[in-house]
Amino acid sequence: MIELIVFDIDGVITDGSVIIDSNGNEQKQINLKDIDAIFELHRRGYQLAAITGEDTEIVNYFEKRFPWKYFYRGNKTKSETIQQMERRAGISKENICYIGDGKYDIEPLSYAGLGVCPANAIDKAKNAADIILQNDGGKGCIWELISVLEKYNDEECSHNYFYRRLEEHTNIFKKLASDQTLMNTVMKIGDRIIEIFKAKGAVYLCGNGGSAADAQHIATEFISRFYKERPGLNAEALSVNTSTLTAVGNDYSFERIFARQLEAKAQAGDMIIGITTSGASKNVLEALRYARENDIIPVLLMGGFENPKLDDEAEYIIKVPSLVTPRIQEAHIFIGHVIAEYVEHRMFAKNKKEKDEM
């Protein structure tokens, strides 16, 4: 539940432009709808605050014009200031909405419970925000914010459910974007796959349940194409059809379904990518063990579950920073897409310039 809304001023309440008159005085533009919107938020019971990096005569106008609970000027350490407000107001960051558009807003957009930016915010601010508005700063974006907050705070509204799931998804991808080790691992896997395909080897994928569908999806991206007209690449999702499951399961064990298929198909130097949200799928782990013992490169994609026993199961392990199955699966598909697209680009770029544009 949002209780406190913290505004950047330039580029949010104003449109970010500066008009200089003949005397060298600065003027800024503000939309009457946004003026009304700020007072409407106050009427609806929200506490309002503003943090601006400027300390000019124009700032005096903004400080006096609106019903602020807190107002900070000449301040570029905005996250620290929000923490001060938390203590003063006795609320947590989950109850704070921050709206900003520029480089000094990136950190507070990530920090606040709900980060919002106008449509014309800089790219890094958009990446940090939970919601990107459709209107530009100073051009009605605050009226739009009212509508967003109505739905965000109404737990009975279906939009609220959508926002919460979107927040989960966005937060995971922000963590992915800041994890250099994970990114390096993903790209190393891509480079190894390129080596395998150039050597006429194969990449196999496997998973149970929803992860079986993910394995099929990613394998198809290699076999089909992303953007380039090119030969199909030798990738295959190990079968989970009923005949294979019952035959291998009855003759051996259901934990050997994927390992048995690897035994029939794979050669030394190939790769197996095992996909499991929890890291506990015995069928997937048995396939990775078989791969390790037979010089097949084992890769594990999983969620953020702690299991030290898995550290030796694969040459490459990618842990999505979530314990929520649908969010983990969304990230697995994204990672699979990145790898498949990277492999296609590197293998089939027409010239060095096109490769360097990657």
Secondary structure as UniProt FT lines:
FT   STRAND          4..7
FT   TURN            10..13
FT   STRAND          19..20
FT   TURN            22..23
FT   STRAND          26..27
FT   HELIX           32..43
FT   TURN            44..45
FT   STRAND          47..51
FT   HELIX           57..65
FT   STRAND          70..72
FT   HELIX           78..89
FT   HELIX           93..95
FT   STRAND          96..99
FT   HELIX           103..105
FT   HELIX           106..111
FT   STRAND          114..117
FT   TURN            119..120
FT   HELIX           123..128
FT   STRAND          131..132
FT   TURN            137..140
FT   HELIX           141..153
FT   TURN            155..156
FT   HELIX           158..178
FT   HELIX           180..198
FT   TURN            199..200
FT   STRAND          203..207
FT   HELIX           210..223
FT   STRAND          235..237
FT   HELIX           242..251
FT   HELIX           254..256
FT   HELIX           257..265
FT   TURN            268..269
FT   STRAND          271..275
FT   HELIX           282..293
FT   TURN            294..295
FT   STRAND          297..302
FT   HELIX           308..312
FT   STRAND          316..319
FT   HELIX           325..348
FT   HELIX           352..356
//
